[in-house]
Amino acid sequence: MKAALCKSLIGPDGVSIEDIAPPVAGAGQVVIAVQAVALNFFDTLITRGKYQSQPDLPFSPGGEVAGTIASVGTRVEGLQVGDRVAAYLGWGGAREQVAVAAANVIQIPKGVPEDVASGLCITYGTAIHGLRDRGHVQKGETVAVLGAAGGAGLAAVEIAKMLGAHVIAVASSPEKLTICRAHGADDVIDYAKEDLKLALKEVTNGKGVDVVYDCVGGGHAEQAVRAMAWQGRFLVVGFASGDIPKLPLNLLLVKGVAAIGVFWGESVVRDPARHRANMSDVLSAVADGRLKPHIHARYPLAETADAIRVLDRREATGKIVLML
């Protein structure tokens, strides 16, 4: 079978298409015939050896997939050949078939196509875990999403809106902000042109932001904290800018602000039942139209390296998906 393999840690240039042996479903596993693979920003890091979890070479990029079950191993209940499913893998998805623990598989409801389903686990899973489980967002609160036009950011915009928040999308161009508005943002801020602290204060009529969802890091993190309301929650989601900020702790003190880590991948391991409940909510919301995930572009497996380069150049709004 065909697989995109990262054979050297030099980024997308180290990814090539190879023939490998198909997997066999072990005990507690199913084999998925992959139809769609969603890529994420961390694929630019993992192919350079810069991600927090690093597989041995060679490996396939692609942390989440959707397709149909091709075979079922022993000690698997509730799943059968032909079921439409999505799964979170961490990495290893960019291949024609993958063996996955049955516990990590979620059935796809009618009305949700595979390309959409493939891109829900990581971004929407992180967003609902971060905003609901960690940030405890309440109806009527203000939520500012930094890096709002990317896959992670757009998911957070939609989830925050679904939770009843007033959503402020922060991105770096008018074109990106237009997409954010189309996905539910109530207000938008171009932080390439505006002072983020002042703009957030103005949008909230001086009160400040209740929750900041930051998947970018860098210099804008401190500005956002300075614009937070009393007892706000600053959600540390990721560092797409490549710069891990160092926040002055006195700001947390004088504002009563809580800085909260959102480590979705570890939460899935520690509380898989909660993850499955969250993803069931997300899939139901997609099926009935309350969530409308945006796919930036679809690529064939043969163009995996080019697809990762789009993420590397930070050109993507929404998800990048490989179609098999």
N, C-alpha and C positions, 0 to 999 in steps of 0.2 A: 504494500500500500504506500501511498505518497504521504510525506510528512515534511513540514518546514522545520529544519534543524538549525539551531545556533551552535556552531562548531568552534567559534573563537569569540572572545569577549571584546569585540570591537564595535558593537552596536549593530545596526541593520546590515552593514556590509558583511557581517559574519554569519548571516542567515542564508541557507540554500535549501533547495528542494531535493529530497533524497527518497530512495525506496527502502522501506524497513519492513520487518515482519509484522503481521497484524497481531493484536493482543488477544489473549484468552481470558475469559472471565473466571477469576478465582472464587473461592468461598466468600460470600457476602458481596460479590461484585456483579456489575452488569457491564457489557460492552455496548457503547453508543456508536452508531453510525452517524458521524458528525455531519450536520448540514450547515451550521453557522458557528463561527468562532468570533467572540468579541475581544478586541484588543483594548488595552488601557495604557495610561501614561507609564505605569511601572514596567511595561514591556520595553521601553527605551532604556530603563535602568538595568533590568535583569539581563539584557543582552550585552551590557557593559560590565557586569559583575558588581554593580553598585546598589543592588536591592538588599533589603534587610534579611531576606531569605534567598539563598543562592543554590540552585541545583547544580549537579555535576554535568560537565559537558559529555556528549552533546545533549541538548534538550530542545523541546519545542516551546516557543512562546505561546501566549494565549491562555488566560486564566479561567475562562468560562466558555461553555459550549452549549449548543442545543442540537437535538437530532432525534433519532428513533432508536429504541433498544434493539440491538442485533442479536444478542445472546444473554442468557441469565445464568449466573453461577449458582452453586449450592447455597443453602441457608439464606435465600432471598425470598421475601414475601411481599405481596402487593404490587409487584412489577412483572410485566411479561413482554415478550418479543412484540415489537410494533408500537409500544407506548411512546408517545411524544414526551420528551423530557428535557430539562435543563439541568446543568450541574456546574458547581464551582470546583475548580481543580487547583488553583494556585498558579500552575504553569502546565505545559504539556498538551494543550488543546489543539494546536495547529497541525492536525493530522486527520486522516480519513476515518480512523476509528480510535477510540480511547476506552480503556478499562477504568471504571470508576466505582468507588464504594457505593453500594446501594443507598446507604444512609445519607449520601451527599446529593442524591438525585431528587428532583422535584418535578412532578408531572405538570405539563403545560396545558392550561385550559383551552377549550375551543375559542376561536376568535383571536388568539395570540399567535402570530407567525413566528417561525423559528429564528429569523434574523433579529426580531425584537426581543424574543425570550432570551437569546444568547447574551444580551448585554444588560441584564437586569440584576444579576446576583451581586456584582461588586459595587457598581455605582449606586443603584437604588437600595441595595442591602446596606451599604455604608450610610447612605442618607437617612434611612428610616431608623437604623440603630443609633446614629449620631444625634439626630434631632429628637426622636421620641424616647429612646432608652437612656441616652446620656444627657441630652440637653433639656429633656422634659418640657418641650415647647408646648405652650398653651394657646388656645384660641385667642386671637386679638393681640398677641405679642408681635414685636417686630424682629425679623430675622434678616441679617445681612449675609449674603453669600459672596465670598471673594473668589474670583475665577469662575464666575457664574455661567460662562458660555461653553465651557468644556463638558465632557461627559459627566464627570463627578459633580460639577457645579449645576448643570441643568437638572440633574436628578434631585439635587438638594432644593432647587427652586420649586420643583413640582411637589416634592414631599412636604416641604414647609407650607406650601399653599394648601395641600390636602389636609394638613393638620390645623388649618384655620388661621395661619399667621399672615401678617402684612409683610410681604417679601421685597427686600431691596437687593437688586442684582448689581454686582460690581464687576465690570469687565473692561477691556482695553480698547474697544473701538465701537463706533456707532452701529456697525453691522452686527457685531456680537450682541450688543444690547437690544437690537431689534428682535433677535432670536429669543433672548431672555423674556422680553415682553410677550412674545407669542406663546411662551410656555408658562405664563402666569405671573411674572414679576409685576408688582404694583408700582415700584419706582426703580429707576436705573441710574447708575453713576459710572462715568467714564474715568477711571483713575489714572489714565494716561494724560488727562487734561485737567482734572480737578483735584484739589486737596481733599483726600479721603476723609480726614477727621472733620473738616468743616462741612463737607457735603453730607455726611451722615448725620451730623448735628442739625443741619438745616432741614433735611428730609423728615427728621423725627421731631421737628419744632422745639429743638433744644433738649428734649428728654434723654436722648441717647438710645442706642440699640440694645434690645434685650438679649439677643443671641447672635453671635458671629460664627459662621461656618467657614473655616479657613482651610482650603485645600491647596493654597499657594505658598504660604510662608513669606519670607523676605521682608523687605522694609515696610510693607503695608500692614503687617500684623500689629505693630505698635500703634500706628495711626488708628486702626480699628478699635483697639483697646481703649485708647484715649477718648473715643466717641461712644463708649458703652454706658448704659444706664446703671443705676444703683442695683447691685446684686445680679448683674448680667452674667451670662455664661459664654465663655470663649472656647469654642470647640476646635481642638487641634486635630486636623484630619490628614494633612499631608503637606509636602513641600515641593510642589511642581516647579517653583522658581529655582530650585537647587540650593536655596539659602535657608538655613534653619535659624529663625530669629531668636534673639535673646531679649526677653521682655523685662523691663524694670519692675521688680516685684512690688515696689511702692504703689504702682498703679492699681494692682489687684487689691492692695490693702485699703486705699482711700476710697475706692469705688465698691468695695465688697464683692469684687468680681471673682468668679471661679474659672480657672483654666482647666479644661477637661480633655483628656486624651480620648480619641476615638480610634481604637485599634480593632477594626471590624474583623480582620482575619483571625485574630486570637479569640475574639468573642464567639466566632462560629465554632471553634474547637471546644471552648469551655462551656458554651450553652447552645448546643445544636438545636434543641427544641425551640428556643426563642428565635433562632435564625429561621427555622422552617415556618414558624408562625408569621414572622415578618415577611418572608417571601410569599407566603400564601396571600397575605394582605396586598402585597405589591402586584402579584399576578392577577388577583381579582380586580384591582383598580385599573390595570391595563385592559383587562377583558371588557370592563363596562365603560371604558372611556374616560375615567377620572384622571388617569395618567396617560400621557402621550409621548413616549420616548422618541427622541430625535436621532436618526441615523445620519451621520455626516456623509459617509460614503461606504460602498461595498466593493471588495476586491476579491479576485480569485485567489486560491491558495498559492498559486505560482507567483503572485505579487506580494507576498507577505512582507518582504523587506521594504518595498515601496510604501506599504500601508503603515509600517512602523515609522518610516521617515516623516510621514504626515504628522504623527504625534510628536516626533522629535522636534519638528519645526513649529509646534504649537499652533497648527493651522486648523485643527479639528474643532468643530462645534457639535457636541453630541458624540455619538459612538462611531468607531471605525470597526467594520465587521468583515470578516473573511467568509466567503460563500463557497461551499463545496458541492 
